[in-house]
Amino acid sequence: MSVTWAIREPHPVVRPLVARYVGYAQDDVTLAVHRGLPSRHVTLVISLAGPVRMAGHSLQALVGGLHTRAVLIRQDSVQEGLQLELDPLGVRTLFGVTAAELSGEVADLADFGLGWLPDRLRELPWRERFALLDDVLATRAVEPVVPPPELGQAWRRLRGAGGQVRVAELAEEVGWSRRHLGERFRTELGLTPKQAARVLRFERAGSLLRQGRADLAALAAECGFYDQAHLTNEWRALAGCTPGTWIAEELPFLQDEETEVARS
């Protein structure tokens, strides 16, 4: 399989809303189904080849909300496109809806007035593709919709701790009751603090597995799981498979991402 990656940080104006742009071009893909795993990001995918195909959807460009189950994506042998990692608290600014309205769902990018973007991006080289994304998103970032500071503080604290902070402690730090924090969190992000912490611990474990960490018992302890069995059960629930199955099926492709990056 031939893989080319182009990864870039957005323009500083856009960066509070979008963590990074990931461009990809792949030939002779042999993995028929890819597991889109839960993460801290709302995901914007723009295919520059065939449409993205998953259960109930076939879209050229889509926005996927935070989720607690793997999304199964059928893969063509040739793929090209871009994936944008969006901060869920920036979704309201970019698209006029909350991350909660997208939670567990997939929306057509055309619903947000950007249905023209895949065709325009397809015409450009990578550097100009990123520049166009900067221009389009910066226009929408001019008047940001800022969530309550307590909510932003709680989300940053939870991310920084990799999900390893008690909800009661989190609520005390921001000066809200645990119930109020849970309600505001769910209303804006679509997940409760406890669910978000669960996703963050899972995401951290996946990141370490990508780095070749093979000792699952030690990895489980580092990421805040009770033990290896707890880690395995969480992977079954969130990824739909055990860590071992995921390593065998997906890790070779993801290691290509780590080693064949072309920054543009």
C-alpha positions in Angstrom: 0.0 0.0 0.0 1.2 3.5 -0.9 0.4 6.2 1.7 1.1 9.9 1.6 0.2 12.2 4.5 0.3 16.0 4.7 -0.3 17.4 8.2 -0.5 21.0 9.2 -1.7 23.2 12.0 -4.3 25.8 11.0 -3.8 29.5 10.9 -3.6 31.0 14.4 -7.0 32.6 14.0 -8.5 29.1 13.4 -6.4 27.2 15.8 -8.6 27.6 18.9 -11.3 25.8 16.9 -9.4 23.2 14.9 -6.4 21.2 16.3 -5.0 20.2 12.9 -5.5 19.4 9.3 -4.6 15.9 8.1 -4.4 15.3 4.4 -4.1 11.7 3.0 -3.7 9.9 -0.3 -3.7 6.1 -0.3 -3.4 3.6 -3.1 -4.0 -0.2 -2.9 -5.8 -0.1 0.4 -6.5 -3.6 1.6 -8.4 -3.0 4.8 -12.0 -3.2 3.7 -13.5 -1.6 6.8 -11.9 1.0 9.0 -13.0 1.6 12.6 -13.5 5.3 13.3 -12.7 5.4 17.0 -14.2 7.7 19.7 -11.9 10.7 20.4 -11.9 14.2 21.9 -12.6 15.8 18.5 -15.6 16.4 16.4 -14.4 15.2 13.0 -14.8 16.9 9.6 -13.9 14.6 6.7 -13.7 15.8 3.1 -13.2 13.1 0.5 -11.5 14.1 -2.7 -12.1 10.6 -4.3 -15.2 8.5 -3.8 -17.8 9.3 -1.1 -17.3 8.2 2.5 -19.5 5.2 3.0 -20.9 4.0 6.4 -24.2 2.6 7.7 -27.0 4.8 6.4 -24.7 7.4 4.8 -22.7 8.0 1.6 -21.4 11.5 1.7 -18.6 13.4 -0.1 -18.0 15.5 3.0 -19.3 15.1 6.5 -19.2 16.3 10.1 -19.3 13.6 12.8 -20.0 14.4 16.5 -18.5 13.0 19.6 -19.4 9.3 20.0 -18.9 6.3 22.3 -19.0 3.6 19.7 -16.8 2.9 16.7 -18.1 4.0 13.4 -17.5 1.4 10.7 -16.3 3.0 7.4 -16.1 1.0 4.2 -12.8 1.8 2.4 -12.1 1.9 -1.4 -8.7 0.8 -2.7 -7.9 4.4 -3.7 -8.6 7.2 -1.2 -7.7 10.9 -1.0 -9.0 13.6 1.3 -8.7 15.7 4.4 -9.7 15.2 8.0 -10.0 18.1 10.3 -9.9 17.6 14.1 -12.4 20.1 15.6 -12.7 21.3 19.2 -16.3 20.4 20.2 -16.6 23.8 22.0 -15.8 25.5 18.6 -18.5 23.8 16.6 -21.1 26.4 17.4 -18.8 29.1 16.0 -18.0 27.1 12.8 -21.4 25.6 12.0 -24.0 27.3 14.1 -25.0 24.2 16.0 -23.7 22.7 19.2 -21.5 19.6 19.4 -24.4 18.0 21.3 -26.6 18.3 18.2 -24.0 16.3 16.3 -23.3 13.8 19.1 -23.4 10.2 17.7 -24.6 11.6 14.4 -23.2 12.3 10.9 -24.2 15.5 9.1 -23.6 16.4 5.4 -21.2 19.4 5.2 -23.5 20.8 2.5 -26.1 21.4 5.4 -23.7 24.1 6.6 -23.3 25.9 3.3 -20.0 24.2 2.4 -21.1 21.7 -0.2 -18.9 23.3 -2.8 -15.7 22.7 -0.8 -14.7 19.2 -2.0 -14.8 20.2 -5.7 -12.8 23.3 -5.1 -10.2 21.5 -2.9 -9.8 18.8 -5.5 -8.4 21.3 -8.0 -5.6 22.5 -5.7 -2.2 21.2 -4.5 -1.8 20.4 -0.8 -0.4 23.8 0.2 -3.2 25.7 -1.4 -5.8 23.3 0.0 -4.7 24.2 3.5 -4.7 27.9 2.6 -8.3 27.6 1.4 -9.4 25.9 4.6 -7.7 28.6 6.6 -9.6 31.3 4.6 -13.0 29.6 4.8 -12.8 28.8 8.5 -11.2 32.1 9.5 -14.2 33.9 8.0 -16.4 31.9 10.4 -14.1 32.5 13.3 -14.4 36.3 13.2 -17.3 36.3 15.7 -16.7 33.3 18.0 -19.5 31.9 20.2 -17.8 31.4 23.5 -19.2 28.9 26.0 -19.4 29.7 29.7 -15.8 30.0 31.0 -16.5 27.3 33.6 -17.4 24.8 30.9 -14.2 25.6 28.9 -12.2 25.2 32.1 -13.8 21.9 32.9 -13.2 20.6 29.3 -9.5 21.7 29.3 -8.9 20.2 32.7 -10.5 16.9 31.7 -8.5 16.8 28.5 -5.2 17.7 30.2 -5.7 14.9 32.8 -6.5 12.3 30.0 -9.8 11.7 31.7 -8.2 10.8 35.0 -10.1 13.3 37.2 -13.2 12.7 39.3 -16.4 14.5 38.2 -17.0 15.8 41.7 -13.4 17.2 41.8 -14.0 18.8 38.4 -17.2 20.4 39.5 -15.6 21.8 42.7 -12.7 23.3 40.7 -15.1 25.3 38.4 -17.5 26.2 41.2 -20.5 24.3 39.9 -22.5 21.5 41.4 -21.9 18.1 40.0 -25.4 18.0 38.6 -25.2 21.4 36.9 -21.8 20.5 35.4 -23.3 17.3 34.0 -26.2 19.1 32.5 -24.2 21.9 30.9 -21.6 19.4 29.6 -24.2 17.2 28.0 -26.1 20.2 26.5 -23.0 21.6 24.8 -20.9 18.5 24.0 -23.4 15.7 23.9 -21.5 13.6 26.4 -21.6 13.7 30.2 -18.3 14.5 32.0 -18.1 10.8 32.9 -18.6 9.7 29.3 -16.0 12.2 28.1 -13.5 11.0 30.6 -14.1 7.5 29.4 -13.4 8.5 25.8 -10.3 10.4 26.8 -8.8 7.4 28.7 -9.6 5.2 25.7 -8.0 7.7 23.4 -4.8 7.9 25.5 -4.5 4.1 25.5 -4.9 4.1 21.7 -2.1 6.7 21.4 0.3 4.5 23.5 -0.6 1.4 21.5 0.4 3.3 18.3 3.8 4.0 19.9 4.4 0.3 20.4 3.5 -0.1 24.0 2.8 -3.9 24.2 2.5 -4.3 28.0 -1.3 -4.0 28.4 -1.3 -4.3 32.1 1.1 -1.4 32.5 -0.7 0.6 29.9 -4.0 0.1 31.7 -2.6 1.4 34.9 -1.0 4.4 33.2 -4.3 5.4 31.5 -6.5 5.1 34.5 -8.1 1.7 34.1 -8.6 -0.6 37.0 -6.6 -3.4 35.4 -6.0 -5.1 32.0 -9.4 -6.7 32.0 -11.0 -3.3 32.5 -9.0 -2.0 29.5 -10.0 -4.9 27.3 -13.7 -4.5 28.2 -13.6 -0.8 27.4 -12.0 -1.5 24.1 -14.8 -4.0 23.3 -17.4 -1.4 24.2 -15.9 1.6 22.5 -13.9 0.0 19.6 -16.0 -3.1 19.0 -13.0 -5.3 19.4 -10.2 -6.2 21.8 -6.9 -4.3 21.7 -5.2 -7.3 20.1 -7.7 -7.4 17.2 -7.3 -3.6 16.7 -3.5 -3.9 16.7 -3.7 -6.7 14.1 -6.2 -5.0 11.8 -5.5 -1.3 12.1 -2.1 -0.6 13.6 0.0 -1.2 10.5 -2.0 1.5 8.7 -1.7 3.9 11.6 2.0 3.3 11.9 2.3 4.4 8.3 0.7 7.7 9.4 3.3 8.2 12.0 6.3 7.4 9.8 5.3 8.7 6.4 4.2 12.2 7.2 4.9 15.0 4.7 4.4 18.4 6.3 3.3 21.1 3.9 
